[in-house]
Amino acid sequence: MHKLRITYFLLLSVSLWSCKYSHEKKETGISQKGLHPTITAMLDEVSADSIENNVRMLVSFGSRHSLSDTKSDTFGIGAARRWVAKKMEAYAANSNGRMAVELDPFVVSAGRRIPYTIEMKNVVATLAGTDPDDDRVMLVSGHLDSRVSDVMDSTSFAPGANDDASGVALVMELARVMAKHEFPATIIFMAVQGEEQGLLGAKYMAEKLKKDSINLIAMFNNDMVGNTLSSETGIHDDSTVRIFSETIPAFETEDMERLRKYTGAENDSRARQLARYIKSVGEKYVDNFSITLNYRIDRYLRGGDHLPFSQNGFAAVRFCEMNENYLYQHQDVRKEGDVQYGDLPEYVNYDYAAKITQVNLAALANLALSPYQPENVGLKVDLGNQTTLVWEHPSKGPKPKGYNILIRETYQATWEQSIYVEDTTAIIPYSKDNFFFAVQSVGNNDTNSLPVFPTPAR
C-alpha cells in the first residue's frame, strides 16, 4: 500500500474532529467493529456466587496472617494457600494440560514486620500460551494474607474478606473461566503472600521474573475490590473502579529522564498506557461500569503488590474499589455500640467484585489474543503543522492487519480519537505541539496491542 496522503487524512480527521465536539467524548483506543465472541462468552461465565463462595471459604481459615499456622488443615495461611492451590488444580484439569499449578516457596529473613526467618509461598497457576514462539506474559494477582489492627497479631480472627480475599477470589474466578480457552500468550494467575508484612511475595516474584528475563508486558494487582460503601461520607458506588498507575517510571534512567522532559511525556509511562488500555477495553465490554484512572501509583502514602513490579521495570497497575471503608479495613473484629468493625464477608458486594473481574478478563484476554506491539515507533522531528509518524511491523508473531494511531490533546487524560491505517508511515494534520500520539497493532480478530508512545525520529 502506498504511503497515506495528507488529503485523505485531512478529510478523515475533519470528520473525526467534528464528531468529537458534537458528541460526548469517548475513548476509542480499540476497534469499534464489535465485541470478540470468545471474550463475551467468557464474561458471561463470570459468577458472583462463585466469587462469594471462595471469599467465604478463605475467611473460614480464621486468619491468613503470613506468620500464622502452616501445619493445620483448618486454620492459618498454610491451609489457605493449599486450598487455593487445590482449587487451581481443579481448574487446570480443564486446560488440556496447559495450566500448571505450584506453591512457589521463598525465604524471608528477619526484619521489619518479620521477627524471625520464615518460608513463605505464593500460589502460582500458569496458563501456557499456545504459540511456542510467543514469549509475552501477563500476570494477575491478589494477596492471600490478612491482618487485624496489630499487623504482628498472627492468632486473632482476621477474616480479610475484602482485603484481600476479594482479590484472590477474583484471580481464582479468572483462572476458572480462562483455563478452558486458548491464548497465544501466557497468563499467570497468582495468590501472593506477605503483602501486609511488606509486599514480600510480590517482591520475590518481580525479582524472579526480571532475573529470568521474562517478557512480562502487564501486571494487574487486585487489592480490595469488593466494598461499595464509603466510611465517614456514606457514599455508595457500585459502578466504578479505580486503576492506579505510576507517572514517572520507578526504573527511569538518565537517558529516559532526558527524553521524557524533552518530549513532555510525563503522563505517558508504560503503566499509564496500560491503565488507559484497560479503561478502553473494560468500558467497551462491561455495561454500565466505569473505570477511573487515578494518576498516582497508589493511594496517598500507601502501596500495594504492583509496586515491586514497577520498580523492576514492568508495566503494573492496581485495581481498587472506588471508596474504602475504614470501619472494616485493618480492624479487630468487634462491636462498639451499634458500630460493627472488622473485614467480614457480609460487607463484600459480590456483584461489584464480579464486574471488576469482568474488566480484568476483558483486558487480559484482549492482550493475550492481540498481535505484538509495533516496533521503533517514531515521530519525525521537523517544523510544520502536520505530523509524520513512522514505525515497523512487529518482528515476532503474525503480522497485524493494520494499526491504530491514537490522538489526544496535551491536557487530556485519555485517548480521544483513533485513525486506522495499514501502512507503517502516516502523515496526519495534527500538530505535534498540540497533541500526543501513540500507535498500536490491530489483529485480524480486531484485538489490539498496548499503545506505543513515539520517540523522536530524525
Secondary structure as GFF3:
##gff-version 3
##sequence-region A 1 458
A	DSSP	alpha_helix	6	22	.	.	.	ID=ss1
A	DSSP	alpha_helix	37	45	.	.	.	ID=ss2
A	DSSP	alpha_helix	48	59	.	.	.	ID=ss3
A	DSSP	alpha_helix	77	92	.	.	.	ID=ss4
A	DSSP	beta_strand	99	108	.	.	.	ID=ss5
A	DSSP	beta_strand	118	127	.	.	.	ID=ss6
A	DSSP	beta_strand	136	143	.	.	.	ID=ss7
A	DSSP	pi_helix	161	165	.	.	.	ID=ss8
A	DSSP	alpha_helix	166	178	.	.	.	ID=ss9
A	DSSP	beta_strand	186	192	.	.	.	ID=ss10
A	DSSP	alpha_helix	200	211	.	.	.	ID=ss11
A	DSSP	beta_strand	215	222	.	.	.	ID=ss12
A	DSSP	beta_strand	240	245	.	.	.	ID=ss13
A	DSSP	alpha_helix	254	263	.	.	.	ID=ss14
A	DSSP	alpha_helix	270	285	.	.	.	ID=ss15
A	DSSP	beta_strand	290	294	.	.	.	ID=ss16
A	DSSP	alpha_helix	307	311	.	.	.	ID=ss17
A	DSSP	beta_strand	316	321	.	.	.	ID=ss18
A	DSSP	beta_strand	334	336	.	.	.	ID=ss19
A	DSSP	beta_strand	339	341	.	.	.	ID=ss20
A	DSSP	three_ten_helix	345	347	.	.	.	ID=ss21
A	DSSP	alpha_helix	350	369	.	.	.	ID=ss22
A	DSSP	beta_strand	375	380	.	.	.	ID=ss23
A	DSSP	beta_strand	387	392	.	.	.	ID=ss24
A	DSSP	beta_strand	402	409	.	.	.	ID=ss25
A	DSSP	beta_strand	417	421	.	.	.	ID=ss26
A	DSSP	beta_strand	425	428	.	.	.	ID=ss27
A	DSSP	beta_strand	435	442	.	.	.	ID=ss28
A	DSSP	beta_strand	455	457	.	.	.	ID=ss29
###
